[in-house]
Amino acid sequence: MQPRMNKSRQLVLTALFIGIVLLQSIVPWLGTLPLGAFAIGAAVTIITYTVVIGSMVLGPKGGALLGFVWGAYSLWHAWSSVPSIGALIFRNPVTALVPRIMVGFLIGYLYHRFVQQRDFKQQGIWLSILGGLSALINTTLVLAITWISFTIMDTSFTGIPHTNLAQWLIVSIAGFNGIFEIIVGAILVPLIGMPVLTYMKKQL
């Protein structure tokens, strides 16, 4: 898909996906799916899957850009909002940017390298796998960077006390929530991605 897309179309689609990512970031109910019926406090960040689908359309570089936009807004929001566990985690610029950029880049690369050439009717299961994998990449990197930050870095600048209790509490909550994000990603990405990719295929 990507090699056949002209630069003007690539630019327009990139701007469109950036707009969607920003809209979902600004309007909470567009970017977050609350799962209080299953677990108190659980919520899935569905912006992840917008970045995933965008990376499938735009390729790994476009996906990385979408991830950067999402991460940059998360960083700004973390410092400008009332402190919460999530906000405190993403006050670290490495935590805010690196996982999101890697989600866009890696999923875009994997789709264009291994999935795009397959028969379109068989891509649904692969999109489901990539959807779950995107949440796994994001959660794993956030947890790893957070843990490393507690271990070898001074986290006081983010407002997080440097204690083992805070470390385990934050990692446990983020890890628990990540399980729901993997499940939702495996469902939402093929559900939304297949119609989008079908439309894009017809336009090329």
C-alpha positions as CSV (number, residue, x, y, z in Angstrom):
1,M,0.0,0.0,0.0
2,Q,2.6,2.5,1.0
3,P,4.8,2.4,-2.1
4,R,1.9,3.2,-4.3
5,M,0.7,6.2,-2.2
6,N,1.7,9.6,-3.6
7,K,3.2,12.2,-1.3
8,S,0.2,14.5,-1.4
9,R,-2.1,11.7,-0.3
10,Q,0.4,10.5,2.4
11,L,0.5,14.1,3.8
12,V,-3.3,14.4,3.9
13,L,-3.7,11.1,5.6
14,T,-1.0,11.8,8.1
15,A,-2.6,15.1,9.0
16,L,-6.0,13.3,9.3
17,F,-4.6,10.7,11.7
18,I,-2.8,13.3,13.7
19,G,-6.0,15.2,14.0
20,I,-7.8,12.1,15.3
21,V,-5.1,11.3,17.8
22,L,-5.2,14.9,19.2
23,L,-9.0,14.9,19.3
24,Q,-9.0,11.6,21.2
25,S,-6.4,13.0,23.5
26,I,-8.3,16.2,24.3
27,V,-11.8,14.6,24.6
28,P,-11.5,11.9,27.2
29,W,-14.5,9.8,26.2
30,L,-13.2,9.6,22.6
31,G,-9.8,8.3,23.7
32,T,-10.6,6.2,26.7
33,L,-12.8,3.2,27.2
34,P,-13.8,2.8,30.8
35,L,-14.2,-0.9,32.0
36,G,-15.6,-0.3,35.4
37,A,-18.1,-3.1,34.9
38,F,-15.2,-5.6,34.8
39,A,-12.8,-4.1,37.3
40,I,-13.0,-0.9,39.3
41,G,-10.7,1.8,37.9
42,A,-9.8,-0.2,34.8
43,A,-9.8,1.9,31.6
44,V,-8.4,1.2,28.1
45,T,-6.6,3.9,26.1
46,I,-8.0,3.4,22.6
47,I,-5.7,6.0,21.1
48,T,-3.2,3.2,20.9
49,Y,-5.3,1.5,18.2
50,T,-5.7,4.7,16.2
51,V,-1.9,4.9,16.1
52,V,-1.9,1.2,15.1
53,I,-4.3,1.6,12.2
54,G,-2.6,4.7,11.1
55,S,0.7,2.9,11.1
56,M,-0.8,0.2,8.8
57,V,-2.0,2.9,6.4
58,L,1.0,5.2,6.6
59,G,3.9,2.8,7.2
60,P,6.4,2.6,10.1
61,K,7.7,6.2,9.7
62,G,4.1,7.6,9.7
63,G,3.2,5.4,12.6
64,A,6.2,6.6,14.6
65,L,5.1,10.2,14.0
66,L,1.6,9.4,15.2
67,G,3.2,7.8,18.3
68,F,5.3,10.9,18.9
69,V,2.3,13.2,18.7
70,W,0.4,11.0,21.2
71,G,3.4,10.8,23.5
72,A,4.1,14.6,23.3
73,Y,0.5,15.4,24.3
74,S,0.6,12.8,27.1
75,L,3.8,14.5,28.4
76,W,2.2,18.0,28.2
77,H,-1.0,16.8,29.8
78,A,0.9,15.0,32.6
79,W,2.6,18.2,33.7
80,S,-0.5,20.5,33.2
81,S,-3.2,18.3,34.9
82,V,-4.0,17.4,38.5
83,P,-1.4,14.7,39.7
84,S,-2.6,11.1,39.4
85,I,-0.8,7.8,39.1
86,G,-1.0,8.0,35.3
87,A,0.0,11.6,35.1
88,L,3.0,11.0,37.4
89,I,4.2,8.1,35.3
90,F,4.1,10.2,32.1
91,R,5.9,13.2,33.5
92,N,9.0,11.3,32.6
93,P,9.6,12.3,28.9
94,V,11.2,8.9,28.1
95,T,8.2,7.1,29.4
96,A,5.8,9.4,27.6
97,L,7.5,9.3,24.2
98,V,9.5,6.1,23.7
99,P,6.7,3.4,24.1
100,R,4.2,5.3,21.9
101,I,6.8,5.9,19.1
102,M,7.8,2.3,19.2
103,V,4.2,1.1,19.0
104,G,3.7,3.1,15.8
105,F,7.0,2.1,14.3
106,L,7.0,-1.6,15.1
107,I,3.4,-2.3,14.2
108,G,3.7,-0.4,11.0
109,Y,6.9,-2.3,10.1
110,L,5.4,-5.7,11.0
111,Y,2.2,-5.0,9.0
112,H,4.0,-3.9,5.9
113,R,6.7,-6.5,6.1
114,F,4.7,-9.6,7.0
115,V,0.9,-9.0,6.7
116,Q,0.2,-6.6,3.9
117,Q,1.2,-9.1,1.2
118,R,-1.1,-11.8,2.5
119,D,-4.6,-12.5,1.1
120,F,-6.8,-9.7,2.3
121,K,-9.5,-12.1,3.6
122,Q,-6.9,-13.7,5.8
123,Q,-5.6,-10.5,7.4
124,G,-8.2,-10.3,10.1
125,I,-6.5,-12.7,12.4
126,W,-3.2,-10.9,11.9
127,L,-4.7,-7.6,12.7
128,S,-6.1,-9.1,15.9
129,I,-2.6,-10.3,16.8
130,L,-1.0,-6.9,16.0
131,G,-3.7,-5.2,18.0
132,G,-2.9,-7.2,21.1
133,L,0.8,-6.9,20.4
134,S,0.5,-3.1,20.3
135,A,-0.9,-2.9,23.8
136,L,1.7,-5.4,25.0
137,I,4.5,-3.3,23.5
138,N,3.2,-0.1,25.1
139,T,2.5,-1.6,28.5
140,T,5.8,-3.5,28.6
141,L,7.9,-0.5,27.7
142,V,6.0,1.8,30.1
143,L,6.5,-0.7,32.9
144,A,10.2,-1.3,32.0
145,I,11.1,2.3,31.8
146,T,9.2,3.1,35.0
147,W,11.0,0.3,36.8
148,I,14.4,1.4,35.5
149,S,13.6,5.0,36.4
150,F,12.8,4.0,40.0
151,T,16.0,1.9,40.1
152,I,18.7,4.1,38.6
153,M,17.1,7.5,38.2
154,D,15.9,10.3,40.6
155,T,12.2,10.3,40.1
156,S,11.5,13.1,42.5
157,F,11.2,15.7,39.7
158,T,8.0,13.9,38.5
159,G,6.4,14.1,42.0
160,I,6.7,10.4,42.7
161,P,8.3,9.5,46.0
162,H,11.3,7.2,45.7
163,T,9.9,4.3,47.7
164,N,9.5,0.6,47.0
165,L,5.8,0.8,47.9
166,A,5.2,3.5,45.2
167,Q,7.2,1.5,42.7
168,W,5.2,-1.7,43.2
169,L,1.9,0.2,43.3
170,I,2.4,2.0,40.0
171,V,3.8,-1.0,38.2
172,S,1.0,-3.3,39.5
173,I,-1.8,-0.9,38.5
174,A,-0.3,-0.3,35.0
175,G,0.3,-4.0,34.5
176,F,-3.2,-5.0,35.5
177,N,-4.7,-2.4,33.2
178,G,-2.5,-3.6,30.4
179,I,-4.2,-7.0,30.4
180,F,-7.5,-5.3,29.4
181,E,-5.8,-3.2,26.8
182,I,-4.3,-6.4,25.1
183,I,-7.8,-8.0,25.0
184,V,-9.5,-4.9,23.7
185,G,-6.8,-4.3,21.1
186,A,-7.2,-7.8,19.7
187,I,-10.9,-7.1,19.2
188,L,-10.9,-3.4,18.1
189,V,-8.1,-3.3,15.6
190,P,-9.5,-5.9,13.2
191,L,-13.0,-4.6,13.8
192,I,-12.1,-1.0,12.8
193,G,-8.9,-1.7,10.8
194,M,-10.4,-4.1,8.2
195,P,-13.0,-1.6,6.9
196,V,-10.4,1.2,6.9
197,L,-7.8,-0.9,5.0
198,T,-10.5,-2.2,2.6
199,Y,-11.4,1.4,1.8
200,M,-7.8,2.4,1.4
201,K,-7.1,-0.5,-0.9
202,K,-10.0,0.5,-3.2
203,Q,-8.7,4.1,-3.4
204,L,-5.2,3.0,-4.6
